[in-house]
């Protein structure tokens, strides 16, 4: 199950790294860290990809 750690931050610089010794993926944006199991990380990646593609599609529709 995913866990969330929140803190105060000024800049969001998202990064992701695997921690194979404990079997999780850590997604960090500023002071926020989300610890995910591999399946959760893959699901999040797919959802982020779909959302970005949807925005690109909507942006192209508005420009046309």
N, CA, C and O atoms as a CHARMM CRD file, in Angstrom:
* protein
*
  256
    1    1 UNK  N      0.83500  -1.16900   0.00000 PROA 1      0.00000
    2    1 UNK  CA     0.00000   0.00000   0.00000 PROA 1      0.00000
    3    1 UNK  C      0.88700   1.24200   0.00000 PROA 1      0.00000
    4    1 UNK  O      1.93700   1.26000   0.64200 PROA 1      0.00000
    5    2 UNK  N      0.46600   2.27100  -0.71500 PROA 2      0.00000
    6    2 UNK  CA     1.23000   3.51200  -0.81000 PROA 2      0.00000
    7    2 UNK  C      1.18400   4.26300   0.51100 PROA 2      0.00000
    8    2 UNK  O      0.18900   4.21500   1.23300 PROA 2      0.00000
    9    3 UNK  N      2.26200   4.94800   0.81300 PROA 3      0.00000
   10    3 UNK  CA     2.28700   5.82300   1.98400 PROA 3      0.00000
   11    3 UNK  C      2.70000   7.20700   1.53000 PROA 3      0.00000
   12    3 UNK  O      3.34700   7.34500   0.49200 PROA 3      0.00000
   13    4 UNK  N      2.34100   8.23600   2.28300 PROA 4      0.00000
   14    4 UNK  CA     2.58500   9.61300   1.89900 PROA 4      0.00000
   15    4 UNK  C      3.23300  10.35900   3.05300 PROA 4      0.00000
   16    4 UNK  O      2.80900  10.23500   4.20200 PROA 4      0.00000
   17    5 UNK  N      4.25800  11.13100   2.74100 PROA 5      0.00000
   18    5 UNK  CA     4.92600  11.96900   3.72700 PROA 5      0.00000
   19    5 UNK  C      4.87600  13.40000   3.22000 PROA 5      0.00000
   20    5 UNK  O      5.34000  13.67000   2.11200 PROA 5      0.00000
   21    6 UNK  N      4.32900  14.32300   3.99700 PROA 6      0.00000
   22    6 UNK  CA     4.17400  15.70900   3.55800 PROA 6      0.00000
   23    6 UNK  C      5.08100  16.64000   4.34100 PROA 6      0.00000
   24    6 UNK  O      5.35900  16.41300   5.51800 PROA 6      0.00000
   25    7 UNK  N      5.54000  17.68900   3.67500 PROA 7      0.00000
   26    7 UNK  CA     6.33700  18.71900   4.31700 PROA 7      0.00000
   27    7 UNK  C      6.14700  20.02900   3.56200 PROA 7      0.00000
   28    7 UNK  O      5.53600  20.04400   2.49400 PROA 7      0.00000
   29    8 UNK  N      6.66400  21.12300   4.10600 PROA 8      0.00000
   30    8 UNK  CA     6.58200  22.41500   3.43100 PROA 8      0.00000
   31    8 UNK  C      7.63000  22.46400   2.32300 PROA 8      0.00000
   32    8 UNK  O      8.75200  21.99200   2.50500 PROA 8      0.00000
   33    9 UNK  N      7.26900  23.02700   1.19000 PROA 9      0.00000
   34    9 UNK  CA     8.20800  23.10100   0.07400 PROA 9      0.00000
   35    9 UNK  C      7.93900  24.33100  -0.77800 PROA 9      0.00000
   36    9 UNK  O      6.82700  24.85800  -0.81100 PROA 9      0.00000
   37   10 UNK  N      8.98200  24.77300  -1.46400 PROA 10     0.00000
   38   10 UNK  CA     8.87100  25.91100  -2.37200 PROA 10     0.00000
   39   10 UNK  C      8.88700  25.45300  -3.82000 PROA 10     0.00000
   40   10 UNK  O      8.16100  26.00500  -4.64700 PROA 10     0.00000
   41   11 UNK  N      9.69100  24.46600  -4.14000 PROA 11     0.00000
   42   11 UNK  CA     9.87000  24.04500  -5.52500 PROA 11     0.00000
   43   11 UNK  C      9.53800  22.56200  -5.65600 PROA 11     0.00000
   44   11 UNK  O      9.89100  21.75400  -4.79700 PROA 11     0.00000
   45   12 UNK  N      8.86900  22.22800  -6.72300 PROA 12     0.00000
   46   12 UNK  CA     8.58100  20.82600  -7.01000 PROA 12     0.00000
   47   12 UNK  C      9.52700  20.35000  -8.09600 PROA 12     0.00000
   48   12 UNK  O      9.45100  20.81200  -9.23500 PROA 12     0.00000
   49   13 UNK  N     10.40400  19.44500  -7.76100 PROA 13     0.00000
   50   13 UNK  CA    11.30200  18.83000  -8.72300 PROA 13     0.00000
   51   13 UNK  C     11.09800  17.33000  -8.60800 PROA 13     0.00000
   52   13 UNK  O     11.79800  16.66400  -7.84600 PROA 13     0.00000
   53   14 UNK  N     10.13300  16.78800  -9.36800 PROA 14     0.00000
   54   14 UNK  CA     9.80000  15.37600  -9.20300 PROA 14     0.00000
   55   14 UNK  C     10.93700  14.44400  -9.61700 PROA 14     0.00000
   56   14 UNK  O     11.59000  14.64600 -10.64000 PROA 14     0.00000
   57   15 UNK  N     11.15100  13.43100  -8.80100 PROA 15     0.00000
   58   15 UNK  CA    12.11700  12.38400  -9.09900 PROA 15     0.00000
   59   15 UNK  C     11.50800  11.04700  -8.67900 PROA 15     0.00000
   60   15 UNK  O     10.59000  10.99300  -7.86000 PROA 15     0.00000
   61   16 UNK  N     12.02800   9.99600  -9.24600 PROA 16     0.00000
   62   16 UNK  CA    11.61200   8.65100  -8.85300 PROA 16     0.00000
   63   16 UNK  C     12.85200   7.78000  -8.79400 PROA 16     0.00000
   64   16 UNK  O     13.75400   7.90000  -9.62200 PROA 16     0.00000
   65   17 UNK  N     12.88400   6.89400  -7.79300 PROA 17     0.00000
   66   17 UNK  CA    14.00300   5.96600  -7.69200 PROA 17     0.00000
   67   17 UNK  C     13.51300   4.65800  -7.07100 PROA 17     0.00000
   68   17 UNK  O     12.58000   4.63700  -6.26800 PROA 17     0.00000
   69   18 UNK  N     14.16100   3.59100  -7.46100 PROA 18     0.00000
   70   18 UNK  CA    13.79800   2.30100  -6.88600 PROA 18     0.00000
   71   18 UNK  C     14.67200   2.00900  -5.67900 PROA 18     0.00000
   72   18 UNK  O     15.82900   2.42300  -5.61000 PROA 18     0.00000
   73   19 UNK  N     14.10100   1.29600  -4.74200 PROA 19     0.00000
   74   19 UNK  CA    14.83600   0.84400  -3.56100 PROA 19     0.00000
   75   19 UNK  C     14.66700  -0.67100  -3.49800 PROA 19     0.00000
   76   19 UNK  O     13.84300  -1.18100  -2.73900 PROA 19     0.00000
   77   20 UNK  N     15.46700  -1.39800  -4.31800 PROA 20     0.00000
   78   20 UNK  CA    15.29400  -2.84500  -4.43700 PROA 20     0.00000
   79   20 UNK  C     15.49800  -3.60600  -3.13400 PROA 20     0.00000
   80   20 UNK  O     14.92200  -4.67700  -2.94400 PROA 20     0.00000
   81   21 UNK  N     16.31200  -3.06300  -2.23900 PROA 21     0.00000
   82   21 UNK  CA    16.55600  -3.76200  -0.97400 PROA 21     0.00000
   83   21 UNK  C     15.29200  -3.89600  -0.12000 PROA 21     0.00000
   84   21 UNK  O     15.17000  -4.83400   0.66800 PROA 21     0.00000
   85   22 UNK  N     14.34200  -2.94300  -0.27800 PROA 22     0.00000
   86   22 UNK  CA    13.08000  -3.05900   0.45600 PROA 22     0.00000
   87   22 UNK  C     11.87100  -3.19500  -0.46300 PROA 22     0.00000
   88   22 UNK  O     10.73300  -3.24600   0.00500 PROA 22     0.00000
   89   23 UNK  N     12.11800  -3.25300  -1.77300 PROA 23     0.00000
   90   23 UNK  CA    11.07100  -3.55600  -2.74600 PROA 23     0.00000
   91   23 UNK  C     10.05600  -2.45900  -2.97800 PROA 23     0.00000
   92   23 UNK  O      8.87800  -2.73900  -3.19900 PROA 23     0.00000
   93   24 UNK  N     10.50700  -1.19000  -2.93000 PROA 24     0.00000
   94   24 UNK  CA     9.57900  -0.09000  -3.19000 PROA 24     0.00000
   95   24 UNK  C     10.16800   0.87800  -4.20700 PROA 24     0.00000
   96   24 UNK  O     11.36500   0.86400  -4.49500 PROA 24     0.00000
   97   25 UNK  N      9.28700   1.71700  -4.74000 PROA 25     0.00000
   98   25 UNK  CA     9.66400   2.82800  -5.59600 PROA 25     0.00000
   99   25 UNK  C      9.31600   4.08500  -4.81200 PROA 25     0.00000
  100   25 UNK  O      8.23200   4.18100  -4.23800 PROA 25     0.00000
  101   26 UNK  N     10.22800   5.04300  -4.78600 PROA 26     0.00000
  102   26 UNK  CA     9.98800   6.29800  -4.07100 PROA 26     0.00000
  103   26 UNK  C      9.84300   7.41000  -5.10100 PROA 26     0.00000
  104   26 UNK  O     10.75300   7.65700  -5.89300 PROA 26     0.00000
  105   27 UNK  N      8.69500   8.07800  -5.08400 PROA 27     0.00000
  106   27 UNK  CA     8.43200   9.24900  -5.91100 PROA 27     0.00000
  107   27 UNK  C      8.52800  10.45500  -4.99500 PROA 27     0.00000
  108   27 UNK  O      7.85000  10.51400  -3.97000 PROA 27     0.00000
  109   28 UNK  N      9.37300  11.42700  -5.36000 PROA 28     0.00000
  110   28 UNK  CA     9.58400  12.60700  -4.53300 PROA 28     0.00000
  111   28 UNK  C      9.32100  13.85700  -5.35500 PROA 28     0.00000
  112   28 UNK  O      9.79400  13.98400  -6.48400 PROA 28     0.00000
  113   29 UNK  N      8.55600  14.78500  -4.76900 PROA 29     0.00000
  114   29 UNK  CA     8.31500  16.09500  -5.37400 PROA 29     0.00000
  115   29 UNK  C      8.45700  17.11400  -4.25400 PROA 29     0.00000
  116   29 UNK  O      7.59100  17.21700  -3.38500 PROA 29     0.00000
  117   30 UNK  N      9.55700  17.87000  -4.27600 PROA 30     0.00000
  118   30 UNK  CA     9.82800  18.77500  -3.17400 PROA 30     0.00000
  119   30 UNK  C     10.06400  17.96600  -1.91100 PROA 30     0.00000
  120   30 UNK  O     10.90500  17.06700  -1.89200 PROA 30     0.00000
  121   31 UNK  N      9.32900  18.28200  -0.86500 PROA 31     0.00000
  122   31 UNK  CA     9.45900  17.56100   0.40700 PROA 31     0.00000
  123   31 UNK  C      8.43600  16.44600   0.55100 PROA 31     0.00000
  124   31 UNK  O      8.32000  15.84700   1.62000 PROA 31     0.00000
  125   32 UNK  N      7.69800  16.16500  -0.50400 PROA 32     0.00000
  126   32 UNK  CA     6.69000  15.10900  -0.46900 PROA 32     0.00000
  127   32 UNK  C      7.30500  13.83200  -1.03100 PROA 32     0.00000
  128   32 UNK  O      7.84300  13.82800  -2.13800 PROA 32     0.00000
  129   33 UNK  N      7.22200  12.75800  -0.26800 PROA 33     0.00000
  130   33 UNK  CA     7.70700  11.45600  -0.72700 PROA 33     0.00000
  131   33 UNK  C      6.56500  10.45300  -0.68000 PROA 33     0.00000
  132   33 UNK  O      5.87500  10.32900   0.33300 PROA 33     0.00000
  133   34 UNK  N      6.37200   9.74700  -1.77400 PROA 34     0.00000
  134   34 UNK  CA     5.35800   8.70600  -1.83600 PROA 34     0.00000
  135   34 UNK  C      6.08400   7.39200  -2.06100 PROA 34     0.00000
  136   34 UNK  O      6.81200   7.23500  -3.04100 PROA 34     0.00000
  137   35 UNK  N      5.88600   6.45800  -1.16000 PROA 35     0.00000
  138   35 UNK  CA     6.51100   5.14300  -1.24500 PROA 35     0.00000
  139   35 UNK  C      5.48800   4.17600  -1.82900 PROA 35     0.00000
  140   35 UNK  O      4.41100   3.97900  -1.26600 PROA 35     0.00000
  141   36 UNK  N      5.84100   3.57500  -2.96700 PROA 36     0.00000
  142   36 UNK  CA     4.90300   2.72900  -3.70300 PROA 36     0.00000
  143   36 UNK  C      5.45400   1.32200  -3.88800 PROA 36     0.00000
  144   36 UNK  O      6.65800   1.11700  -4.03800 PROA 36     0.00000
  145   37 UNK  N      4.54500   0.37000  -3.87300 PROA 37     0.00000
  146   37 UNK  CA     4.91100  -0.97600  -4.29000 PROA 37     0.00000
  147   37 UNK  C      5.05300  -0.93300  -5.81000 PROA 37     0.00000
  148   37 UNK  O      4.48200  -0.04500  -6.44400 PROA 37     0.00000
  149   38 UNK  N      5.79500  -1.86100  -6.41500 PROA 38     0.00000
  150   38 UNK  CA     6.01700  -1.81700  -7.86400 PROA 38     0.00000
  151   38 UNK  C      4.73100  -1.72400  -8.69000 PROA 38     0.00000
  152   38 UNK  O      4.67900  -0.94800  -9.64400 PROA 38     0.00000
  153   39 UNK  N      3.71200  -2.47900  -8.35400 PROA 39     0.00000
  154   39 UNK  CA     2.45500  -2.43400  -9.11600 PROA 39     0.00000
  155   39 UNK  C      1.78900  -1.06600  -9.00000 PROA 39     0.00000
  156   39 UNK  O      1.21400  -0.57100  -9.97000 PROA 39     0.00000
  157   40 UNK  N      1.86300  -0.45600  -7.81900 PROA 40     0.00000
  158   40 UNK  CA     1.29400   0.88300  -7.63500 PROA 40     0.00000
  159   40 UNK  C      2.05600   1.90800  -8.45900 PROA 40     0.00000
  160   40 UNK  O      1.45400   2.81100  -9.04000 PROA 40     0.00000
  161   41 UNK  N      3.36900   1.77600  -8.51300 PROA 41     0.00000
  162   41 UNK  CA     4.18700   2.70100  -9.29800 PROA 41     0.00000
  163   41 UNK  C      3.84500   2.59100 -10.78200 PROA 41     0.00000
  164   41 UNK  O      3.75100   3.60300 -11.47600 PROA 41     0.00000
  165   42 UNK  N      3.66200   1.37200 -11.26400 PROA 42     0.00000
  166   42 UNK  CA     3.29500   1.18300 -12.67300 PROA 42     0.00000
  167   42 UNK  C      1.92000   1.77300 -12.96300 PROA 42     0.00000
  168   42 UNK  O      1.71400   2.37700 -14.01500 PROA 42     0.00000
  169   43 UNK  N      0.97800   1.60000 -12.03800 PROA 43     0.00000
  170   43 UNK  CA    -0.36400   2.15700 -12.23100 PROA 43     0.00000
  171   43 UNK  C     -0.30800   3.68300 -12.24600 PROA 43     0.00000
  172   43 UNK  O     -0.94100   4.31800 -13.09000 PROA 43     0.00000
  173   44 UNK  N      0.44400   4.27300 -11.32100 PROA 44     0.00000
  174   44 UNK  CA     0.58000   5.72700 -11.28000 PROA 44     0.00000
  175   44 UNK  C      1.22300   6.24600 -12.55800 PROA 44     0.00000
  176   44 UNK  O      0.78300   7.25600 -13.10700 PROA 44     0.00000
  177   45 UNK  N      2.25300   5.57000 -13.03400 PROA 45     0.00000
  178   45 UNK  CA     2.92000   5.98500 -14.27400 PROA 45     0.00000
  179   45 UNK  C      1.94300   5.96600 -15.44400 PROA 45     0.00000
  180   45 UNK  O      1.93500   6.88600 -16.26200 PROA 45     0.00000
  181   46 UNK  N      1.12600   4.93100 -15.52600 PROA 46     0.00000
  182   46 UNK  CA     0.14400   4.83500 -16.61200 PROA 46     0.00000
  183   46 UNK  C     -0.89300   5.95000 -16.50700 PROA 46     0.00000
  184   46 UNK  O     -1.27200   6.53800 -17.52000 PROA 46     0.00000
  185   47 UNK  N     -1.35100   6.24400 -15.30200 PROA 47     0.00000
  186   47 UNK  CA    -2.34000   7.31100 -15.11300 PROA 47     0.00000
  187   47 UNK  C     -1.75200   8.67600 -15.44600 PROA 47     0.00000
  188   47 UNK  O     -2.41900   9.50500 -16.06600 PROA 47     0.00000
  189   48 UNK  N     -0.50300   8.91800 -15.03700 PROA 48     0.00000
  190   48 UNK  CA     0.15600  10.18000 -15.37900 PROA 48     0.00000
  191   48 UNK  C      0.32500  10.32200 -16.88700 PROA 48     0.00000
  192   48 UNK  O      0.11500  11.39800 -17.44700 PROA 48     0.00000
  193   49 UNK  N      0.70800   9.22400 -17.54000 PROA 49     0.00000
  194   49 UNK  CA     0.87500   9.24100 -18.99700 PROA 49     0.00000
  195   49 UNK  C     -0.44900   9.56500 -19.68400 PROA 49     0.00000
  196   49 UNK  O     -0.48800  10.39400 -20.59300 PROA 49     0.00000
  197   50 UNK  N     -1.53800   8.91700 -19.25500 PROA 50     0.00000
  198   50 UNK  CA    -2.85600   9.17200 -19.85500 PROA 50     0.00000
  199   50 UNK  C     -3.28700  10.62400 -19.64400 PROA 50     0.00000
  200   50 UNK  O     -3.81700  11.25600 -20.55800 PROA 50     0.00000
  201   51 UNK  N     -3.06100  11.14500 -18.44500 PROA 51     0.00000
  202   51 UNK  CA    -3.44700  12.52800 -18.16200 PROA 51     0.00000
  203   51 UNK  C     -2.65200  13.50700 -19.02500 PROA 51     0.00000
  204   51 UNK  O     -3.21300  14.47100 -19.54500 PROA 51     0.00000
  205   52 UNK  N     -1.36200  13.26600 -19.17600 PROA 52     0.00000
  206   52 UNK  CA    -0.53000  14.14600 -20.00900 PROA 52     0.00000
  207   52 UNK  C     -0.96400  14.07700 -21.46900 PROA 52     0.00000
  208   52 UNK  O     -1.02900  15.10300 -22.14600 PROA 52     0.00000
  209   53 UNK  N     -1.26000  12.87700 -21.95800 PROA 53     0.00000
  210   53 UNK  CA    -1.71800  12.72300 -23.34000 PROA 53     0.00000
  211   53 UNK  C     -3.05600  13.42500 -23.55300 PROA 53     0.00000
  212   53 UNK  O     -3.28300  14.03000 -24.60000 PROA 53     0.00000
  213   54 UNK  N     -3.94100  13.34400 -22.55800 PROA 54     0.00000
  214   54 UNK  CA    -5.22800  14.01300 -22.65300 PROA 54     0.00000
  215   54 UNK  C     -5.03400  15.52400 -22.73500 PROA 54     0.00000
  216   54 UNK  O     -5.67800  16.18700 -23.54900 PROA 54     0.00000
  217   55 UNK  N     -4.15300  16.07400 -21.89900 PROA 55     0.00000
  218   55 UNK  CA    -3.88800  17.51100 -21.94900 PROA 55     0.00000
  219   55 UNK  C     -3.29300  17.93200 -23.28900 PROA 55     0.00000
  220   55 UNK  O     -3.66900  18.96000 -23.85200 PROA 55     0.00000
  221   56 UNK  N     -2.35600  17.12200 -23.79400 PROA 56     0.00000
  222   56 UNK  CA    -1.77100  17.44900 -25.10300 PROA 56     0.00000
  223   56 UNK  C     -2.84300  17.43000 -26.18000 PROA 56     0.00000
  224   56 UNK  O     -2.85800  18.29500 -27.05600 PROA 56     0.00000
  225   57 UNK  N     -3.73000  16.46300 -26.12500 PROA 57     0.00000
  226   57 UNK  CA    -4.80800  16.37300 -27.10500 PROA 57     0.00000
  227   57 UNK  C     -5.74000  17.56400 -27.01800 PROA 57     0.00000
  228   57 UNK  O     -6.14000  18.11200 -28.04500 PROA 57     0.00000
  229   58 UNK  N     -6.09500  17.97600 -25.80100 PROA 58     0.00000
  230   58 UNK  CA    -6.97400  19.13700 -25.60900 PROA 58     0.00000
  231   58 UNK  C     -6.28500  20.41100 -26.06700 PROA 58     0.00000
  232   58 UNK  O     -6.93100  21.28600 -26.64200 PROA 58     0.00000
  233   59 UNK  N     -4.98600  20.53100 -25.82200 PROA 59     0.00000
  234   59 UNK  CA    -4.23500  21.70900 -26.25400 PROA 59     0.00000
  235   59 UNK  C     -4.20700  21.79600 -27.78200 PROA 59     0.00000
  236   59 UNK  O     -4.32800  22.88000 -28.35100 PROA 59     0.00000
  237   60 UNK  N     -4.04700  20.65600 -28.43000 PROA 60     0.00000
  238   60 UNK  CA    -4.02600  20.63800 -29.89200 PROA 60     0.00000
  239   60 UNK  C     -5.39800  20.97400 -30.45600 PROA 60     0.00000
  240   60 UNK  O     -5.49000  21.64100 -31.48600 PROA 60     0.00000
  241   61 UNK  N     -6.47200  20.52500 -29.79600 PROA 61     0.00000
  242   61 UNK  CA    -7.83100  20.84600 -30.24700 PROA 61     0.00000
  243   61 UNK  C     -8.10400  22.33400 -30.15600 PROA 61     0.00000
  244   61 UNK  O     -8.74000  22.90700 -31.03900 PROA 61     0.00000
  245   62 UNK  N     -7.62100  22.96900 -29.08100 PROA 62     0.00000
  246   62 UNK  CA    -7.84300  24.41300 -28.89500 PROA 62     0.00000
  247   62 UNK  C     -7.05000  25.19100 -29.93200 PROA 62     0.00000
  248   62 UNK  O     -7.53100  26.20100 -30.44400 PROA 62     0.00000
  249   63 UNK  N     -5.83300  24.73500 -30.25300 PROA 63     0.00000
  250   63 UNK  CA    -4.99200  25.43200 -31.23300 PROA 63     0.00000
  251   63 UNK  C     -5.53200  25.29800 -32.64400 PROA 63     0.00000
  252   63 UNK  O     -5.25100  26.14900 -33.48800 PROA 63     0.00000
  253   64 UNK  N     -6.29000  24.26600 -32.92200 PROA 64     0.00000
  254   64 UNK  CA    -6.79100  24.03600 -34.29300 PROA 64     0.00000
  255   64 UNK  C     -7.94300  24.93100 -34.65700 PROA 64     0.00000
  256   64 UNK  O     -8.46100  24.84800 -35.77100 PROA 64     0.00000
